[in-house]
Amino acid sequence: MAGRVIGFVNTFKTKYVWITGHSLGGALALMCAYDCETKQGIKLTGLMTFGQPRIGDKSFSDYIDDKLKGRYVYFVNQDDVVPRLPEWLLHSGSLVWFKGNEVLRTNIFKTFMAAPGGTQERQIDQLPPLSKAEVETLKQKIRENRMPRRNERGEMVVEGLPIFIKDHLMQYYVEKILKLLAHVLDPLMPKPPIKSNLSLEIKSDVSEVEIPFKKGDVLELKISDPPLPNMVKDMKVKCGAGLEYLGTRYNTEKSPNGGVMVGVGWTCVYVKTDAPGQIELSYERGLQTYQHRISIK
């Protein structure tokens, strides 16, 4: 599998490489990530798995934690039992566990996939394996309940499935992920464009900028926006008297043939100038907070 990944990377000159998988596919994704990093020389952008079983002993888990530090997240949905089995093995990476109305984590990220309003976050040490009693209860439930049924089109019938099977289905992981990402994705949703007649890139290491005043200008203040998890978020704009904030847009970079270049984009703030004044920008990117003061003189 890693050989196919490196083939794609070499063919398409891929800059960002993510590996992902669900259930057994999650376990295979982890092993593929291991091969890519240790044998193929590919530096992965990240690894995400969903409902992945435990696959390593302590030495393997510690090695993966060190090798993929900050780049490996595994998701668990409610009472999905697969990630808690086999009980004698361990997980590596950072846990995000949707449990009731909480999001439980082994690492709290404020900059990536923070819980939306109304959802509580709590840090825990690890995802507990099933106890012997829970394993026996699970075996009994499997004997008592019918296994997944399929309709005439071959589609799985969700209604009536035992909860420990239902919670493992990818559609319910997707539902939780979309809810978790809603506040991050909103700025990326298509919105009517704002026309400007003056565009200026704001460098992250420059805190003070001066722009000559011209009445009626519509300024486009561009901030380079890298891909998740380091994208710009929580943009705050404060305009002085005589300056009108028109909105913020996420604009993608276009390739020479007109296509969208994935991972290359800009967060653009638009301001109309009717009088000299100051614009203050504040936002988070990665683990840092940035502030800029743009003086219109």
C-alpha positions as CSV (number, residue, x, y, z in Angstrom):
1,M,0.0,0.0,0.0
2,A,2.8,2.4,0.9
3,G,4.3,1.7,-2.5
4,R,1.2,2.9,-4.3
5,V,1.2,6.1,-2.1
6,I,4.8,6.9,-3.0
7,G,3.9,6.3,-6.7
8,F,1.1,8.8,-6.5
9,V,3.3,11.3,-4.7
10,N,6.0,11.0,-7.3
11,T,3.6,11.1,-10.2
12,F,1.5,14.1,-9.1
13,K,4.3,15.9,-7.1
14,T,2.0,16.0,-4.1
15,K,2.9,18.5,-1.4
16,Y,0.5,17.4,1.3
17,V,-0.2,13.7,2.1
18,W,-3.0,12.7,4.4
19,I,-3.8,9.0,5.1
20,T,-7.2,8.0,6.5
21,G,-9.3,4.9,7.1
22,H,-12.3,3.4,8.9
23,S,-12.4,0.2,11.0
24,L,-9.9,-2.3,9.5
25,G,-9.1,0.4,7.0
26,G,-8.0,2.6,9.9
27,A,-5.6,-0.1,11.1
28,L,-4.3,-0.5,7.5
29,A,-3.9,3.3,7.3
30,L,-1.7,3.3,10.4
31,M,0.5,0.6,9.0
32,C,0.7,2.4,5.7
33,A,1.7,5.6,7.6
34,Y,4.4,3.6,9.4
35,D,5.8,2.3,6.1
36,C,5.7,5.7,4.5
37,E,7.5,7.4,7.3
38,T,10.1,4.7,8.2
39,K,10.7,2.9,4.8
40,Q,9.7,5.2,2.0
41,G,10.9,8.6,3.3
42,I,7.5,10.3,2.9
43,K,6.8,13.0,5.5
44,L,3.1,12.8,6.0
45,T,0.9,15.8,6.7
46,G,-1.3,13.8,8.9
47,L,-3.1,10.5,9.7
48,M,-6.8,10.3,10.7
49,T,-8.6,7.1,11.5
50,F,-12.2,6.3,12.5
51,G,-13.4,3.4,14.6
52,Q,-9.9,1.9,14.3
53,P,-9.0,-1.2,16.4
54,R,-6.0,-1.3,18.8
55,I,-3.1,-2.8,16.9
56,G,0.2,-2.3,18.9
57,D,2.0,-3.1,22.1
58,K,3.6,-0.4,24.2
59,S,6.9,-0.2,22.3
60,F,5.1,0.2,19.0
61,S,2.6,2.7,20.5
62,D,5.5,4.8,21.9
63,Y,7.3,4.7,18.6
64,I,4.3,5.9,16.6
65,D,3.6,8.6,19.2
66,D,7.2,9.9,18.7
67,K,7.3,9.5,15.0
68,L,3.9,11.1,14.2
69,K,3.7,13.5,17.2
70,G,0.9,16.0,16.6
71,R,0.0,14.5,13.2
72,Y,-2.1,11.4,14.2
73,V,-5.7,11.6,15.4
74,Y,-8.1,8.7,15.9
75,F,-11.8,9.2,16.4
76,V,-14.2,7.1,18.4
77,N,-18.0,7.5,18.2
78,Q,-20.1,6.9,21.3
79,D,-20.2,3.2,22.3
80,D,-18.3,1.8,19.3
81,V,-16.6,-1.2,20.7
82,V,-14.1,-1.8,17.8
83,P,-11.6,0.9,19.0
84,R,-11.6,-0.8,22.5
85,L,-10.6,-4.2,21.1
86,P,-8.5,-6.3,21.3
87,E,-8.2,-5.3,25.0
88,W,-4.6,-6.4,25.4
89,L,-3.2,-4.0,22.8
90,L,-2.8,-0.2,22.9
91,H,-3.7,2.9,20.8
92,S,-1.2,5.6,19.8
93,G,-2.0,9.1,18.5
94,S,-4.4,11.6,19.9
95,L,-8.0,10.5,20.8
96,V,-11.2,12.4,19.9
97,W,-14.1,10.5,21.5
98,F,-17.7,11.6,20.9
99,K,-19.3,10.5,24.2
100,G,-22.8,11.7,25.0
101,N,-22.7,15.5,24.9
102,E,-19.0,15.6,25.5
103,V,-15.9,15.5,23.4
104,L,-13.2,13.6,25.3
105,R,-9.6,14.0,24.2
106,T,-6.2,12.8,25.3
107,N,-4.9,16.2,24.0
108,I,-6.9,19.4,23.9
109,F,-6.6,21.3,20.6
110,K,-7.9,24.8,20.8
111,T,-6.8,25.5,17.2
112,F,-8.1,22.4,15.5
113,M,-11.5,20.9,15.7
114,A,-12.4,22.7,18.9
115,A,-15.9,21.7,20.2
116,P,-18.8,23.9,19.0
117,G,-20.9,25.9,21.4
118,G,-22.9,23.8,23.8
119,T,-20.5,20.9,23.7
120,Q,-18.3,20.2,26.7
121,E,-14.7,19.2,26.2
122,R,-12.8,17.1,28.8
123,Q,-9.3,15.6,28.8
124,I,-8.8,12.0,29.7
125,D,-5.6,9.8,29.9
126,Q,-6.6,7.1,27.4
127,L,-9.4,5.3,25.7
128,P,-10.1,2.4,28.1
129,P,-10.1,-1.2,26.7
130,L,-13.2,-3.3,27.2
131,S,-13.1,-5.1,30.6
132,K,-13.5,-8.9,30.8
133,A,-17.0,-8.3,32.0
134,E,-17.8,-6.0,29.1
135,V,-16.3,-8.5,26.6
136,E,-18.6,-11.2,28.0
137,T,-21.6,-8.9,27.8
138,L,-20.7,-8.0,24.2
139,K,-20.5,-11.7,23.3
140,Q,-23.9,-12.3,24.8
141,K,-25.4,-9.3,22.9
142,I,-24.0,-10.6,19.6
143,R,-25.6,-14.0,20.3
144,E,-29.0,-12.3,21.1
145,N,-29.1,-9.7,18.3
146,R,-29.4,-10.2,14.7
147,M,-26.4,-9.1,12.7
148,P,-26.8,-6.3,10.1
149,R,-29.5,-6.9,7.5
150,R,-29.3,-5.7,3.9
151,N,-32.2,-4.7,1.6
152,E,-32.7,-5.8,-2.0
153,R,-30.2,-3.3,-3.2
154,G,-27.5,-4.7,-0.9
155,E,-27.5,-1.6,1.4
156,M,-27.2,-2.1,5.1
157,V,-30.4,-1.6,7.0
158,V,-29.5,0.7,10.0
159,E,-32.9,0.5,11.7
160,G,-32.9,-2.0,14.5
161,L,-29.2,-2.5,14.7
162,P,-27.6,-3.0,18.1
163,I,-26.1,0.2,19.3
164,F,-22.6,-1.3,19.5
165,I,-22.8,-2.0,15.8
166,K,-24.7,1.2,14.8
167,D,-22.1,3.5,16.5
168,H,-19.4,1.9,14.4
169,L,-20.9,2.9,11.0
170,M,-19.0,5.6,9.1
171,Q,-22.1,7.6,8.4
172,Y,-22.4,8.4,12.2
173,Y,-18.7,9.4,12.4
174,V,-19.3,11.8,9.4
175,E,-22.3,13.3,11.2
176,K,-20.2,14.0,14.3
177,I,-17.2,15.3,12.4
178,L,-19.4,17.8,10.4
179,K,-20.9,19.1,13.6
180,L,-17.4,19.5,15.1
181,L,-16.1,21.2,12.0
182,A,-19.1,23.5,11.4
183,H,-17.5,26.6,12.9
184,V,-14.2,26.0,11.0
185,L,-15.9,25.3,7.6
186,D,-18.3,28.2,7.7
187,P,-15.6,30.7,6.4
188,L,-14.8,28.3,3.6
189,M,-18.4,28.2,2.3
190,P,-19.0,30.0,-1.0
191,K,-20.1,33.6,-0.6
192,P,-20.7,36.4,-3.1
193,P,-17.3,37.9,-4.0
194,I,-16.3,41.4,-2.9
195,K,-14.7,43.6,-5.6
196,S,-11.6,45.6,-4.6
197,N,-9.4,48.1,-6.4
198,L,-6.3,47.7,-4.1
199,S,-4.9,44.4,-2.8
200,L,-2.2,44.1,-0.2
201,E,-0.6,41.0,1.4
202,I,-0.2,41.2,5.2
203,K,2.9,39.2,6.2
204,S,2.5,37.4,9.5
205,D,5.8,38.8,10.9
206,V,4.8,42.5,10.2
207,S,2.6,44.1,12.8
208,E,2.5,47.7,11.5
209,V,1.5,48.6,7.9
210,E,0.8,52.0,6.3
211,I,-1.3,52.6,3.3
212,P,-1.9,56.0,1.5
213,F,-5.4,57.2,1.9
214,K,-7.7,57.5,-1.2
215,K,-11.3,58.2,-0.7
216,G,-13.6,55.4,-1.9
217,D,-10.8,52.7,-2.1
218,V,-11.9,49.1,-1.4
219,L,-8.9,47.4,0.2
220,E,-8.3,43.7,0.0
221,L,-6.0,42.7,2.9
222,K,-4.7,39.2,2.1
223,I,-3.3,36.8,4.7
224,S,-1.8,33.5,3.5
225,D,-3.9,30.6,4.7
226,P,-2.2,27.2,5.0
227,P,-4.3,24.0,5.2
228,L,-5.6,22.4,8.4
229,P,-4.7,22.3,11.2
230,N,-2.8,25.6,10.8
231,M,-5.5,27.6,8.9
232,V,-6.5,31.1,9.9
233,K,-9.4,31.1,12.3
234,D,-11.2,33.5,14.7
235,M,-10.6,36.5,12.5
236,K,-11.5,39.7,14.3
237,V,-11.6,43.1,12.4
238,K,-11.9,46.5,14.1
239,C,-12.2,49.6,11.9
240,G,-11.9,53.2,13.0
241,A,-14.4,56.0,12.0
242,G,-14.6,56.5,8.3
243,L,-13.6,52.9,7.5
244,E,-16.3,50.4,6.6
245,Y,-15.7,46.6,7.1
246,L,-17.3,44.9,4.1
247,G,-16.6,41.2,5.0
248,T,-14.1,38.4,5.0
249,R,-13.7,35.8,2.3
250,Y,-11.5,32.7,1.7
251,N,-10.1,32.9,-1.8
252,T,-8.3,29.9,-3.3
253,E,-5.2,30.2,-5.5
254,K,-5.7,29.3,-9.2
255,S,-3.3,27.1,-11.2
256,P,-2.2,28.3,-14.7
257,N,-5.0,26.1,-16.3
258,G,-7.6,27.7,-14.0
259,G,-8.0,24.8,-11.5
260,V,-8.0,25.3,-7.8
261,M,-4.7,24.6,-6.1
262,V,-5.5,22.6,-2.9
263,G,-3.9,23.9,0.2
264,V,-3.0,27.3,-1.3
265,G,-5.4,30.1,-0.3
266,W,-5.9,33.4,1.3
267,T,-8.1,34.8,4.0
268,C,-9.1,38.2,2.6
269,V,-10.5,41.1,4.7
270,Y,-12.3,43.9,2.7
271,V,-12.5,47.5,4.0
272,K,-13.9,50.6,2.3
273,T,-12.0,53.8,3.0
274,D,-14.0,57.1,3.3
275,A,-11.6,58.8,5.7
276,P,-8.1,58.2,7.1
277,G,-8.0,55.8,10.1
278,Q,-6.8,52.5,11.5
279,I,-7.7,48.8,10.9
280,E,-6.9,46.3,13.5
281,L,-6.7,42.6,12.6
282,S,-6.4,39.7,15.1
283,Y,-6.6,36.0,14.3
284,E,-5.2,32.6,15.3
285,R,-3.1,30.3,13.0
286,G,-1.6,27.1,14.4
287,L,-0.7,27.7,18.0
288,Q,-0.1,31.4,17.6
289,T,-2.2,34.6,17.8
290,Y,-1.3,37.3,15.3
291,Q,-2.2,41.0,15.4
292,H,-1.8,43.7,12.7
293,R,-2.5,47.5,12.7
294,I,-3.0,49.0,9.2
295,S,-2.9,52.8,9.2
296,I,-4.6,54.6,6.4
297,K,-2.9,58.0,6.1
